[in-house]
């Protein structure tokens, strides 16, 4: 009789980046895909990444967003960064176009039925640190 082959669905932790407010953990899936776990005092989220290099790009986006202090109209090409997916739902980082530094971690489309987690300047910098450290390992 044939034996059933059981494939592991367990991810392997690849890197952990920590900052005072955030922990970012990357995990490699058996199929070669990547997961990013983001944890803060108020949020725990797992996102499927496009690839591991997304972390370096996310860090650069967050660093740029934390230094921009001039109000400007939202430009999707520069003010939104697609991080990955929560199931089939898009997860993005958005730079706010207000007079102060703020970003959103957006789950879902911008125009309807979405969850926006507001990040102030300290949280943006801490998330950039954690994601950058996880991406560097």
Buried (B, 14 or more C-beta within 10 A) or exposed (E): EEEEEEEEEEBEEBBBBBBEBBBBBBBBBEEEBBBBBBBBEEEEBBBBBEEBEBBBBBBBBBBBBBEBEEEEEEEEEEBBBBBBBBEEBBBBBBBBBEEEBBBBBBBBEBEEEBEBBEBEBEBBBBBBBBBBBBBEE
